[in-house]
C-alpha cells in the first residue's frame, strides 16, 4: 500500500525546500478497514504537512493516472485589506453576533 500511496504524491513537492516527496516521506499512522491515516513529512527539511484520512482500497488503484494528486490553483492569498476588513467586521459585532454562526442541521 505504501508504494501506491507514494504514487499519489509523486507530482507534489515540499513547499518549503521544493524537494520531491519519496516513499520515506509518507508515514502510515494507522491502517484500519480501508481507512489510512497518513502523515506527510519532507525528509530534506523536516516540514510536516499534517495528517490525511484516506479511504482507499486496492481496487482504487486500477489506473495509476487516476490516483496521482495534482497541484491546483486555489484562491488568491489574503492581503492586508482582507485582514483590515475582517478586523472591522469583528470589532463591530454587537449582541447579535451569534446570528452569523450557521445553524446546525440534522
KASULDA-V723653 format. One record per residue. N is the residue number from 1. NEAR is the number of other C-alpha atoms within 12 Angstrom. D_CENTER is the distance of its C-alpha to the mean C-alpha in whole Angstrom. Layout:
BEGIN
N,NEAR,D_CENTER / N,NEAR,D_CENTER
END
This chain:
BEGIN
1,23,20 / 2,25,18 / 3,20,20 / 4,27,18 / 5,35,15 / 6,28,15 / 7,26,16 / 8,31,13 / 9,32,12 / 10,25,15 / 11,21,15 / 12,26,12 / 13,27,13 / 14,25,13 / 15,18,12 / 16,17,15 / 17,16,18 / 18,16,17 / 19,20,18 / 20,25,17 / 21,32,15 / 22,26,17 / 23,23,18 / 24,21,18 / 25,32,15 / 26,33,14 / 27,28,15 / 28,27,15 / 29,18,16 / 30,19,17 / 31,20,18 / 32,15,20 / 33,12,22 / 34,16,19 / 35,18,16 / 36,24,14 / 37,23,12 / 38,30,11 / 39,28,10 / 40,32,10 / 41,31,12 / 42,28,14 / 43,23,18 / 44,19,20 / 45,18,19 / 46,19,17 / 47,20,14 / 48,21,11 / 49,22,7 / 50,18,7 / 51,17,8 / 52,22,7 / 53,18,10 / 54,23,11 / 55,18,14 / 56,24,16 / 57,18,20 / 58,19,22 / 59,14,23 / 60,19,20 / 61,18,20 / 62,12,24 / 63,13,23 / 64,19,21 / 65,16,20 / 66,15,18 / 67,24,16 / 68,19,14 / 69,18,11 / 70,15,12 / 71,14,11 / 72,8,12 / 73,7,14 / 74,7,12 / 75,7,15 / 76,7,17 / 77,10,16 / 78,12,18 / 79,11,22 / 80,10,25 / 81,11,26 / 82,13,23 / 83,13,23 / 84,13,27 / 85,14,27 / 86,15,24 / 87,13,27 / 88,12,30 / 89,14,28 / 90,16,28 / 91,12,31 / 92,12,33 / 93,14,32 / 94,11,35 / 95,10,35 / 96,10,34 / 97,13,30 / 98,11,29 / 99,10,30 / 100,12,27 / 101,8,25 / 102,8,24 / 103,8,26 / 104,5,25 / 105,4,26 / 106,3,27
END
